[in-house]
Amino acid sequence: MPRPRLVDRPLDKKLSLRTSIVKEVDSQLADPLTGKPRYGAWTELVESLLLRWACGEVPEVHHQPKVESLDDLL
């Protein structure tokens, strides 16, 4: 019997993360037998964090650029 079609199909996104963050997350997600994150662990983590953020459970972070007045520059 064939698998049912996914209604909410995955979409590939590319992002860059600092090496220190990737190493820390990999160590937290590591399987004790293989020492590597299990297949799909990163996807589950990122999806759960993004869903919590979208539902308002995680506060929004907005970085405001520093505005300098002309008087400060002179």
Secondary structure, 3 states (H helix, E strand, C coil): CCCCCCCCCCCCCCCCCCHHHHHHHHHHHECCCCCCECCCHHHHHHHHHHHHHHCCCCCCCCCCCCCCCHHHHC
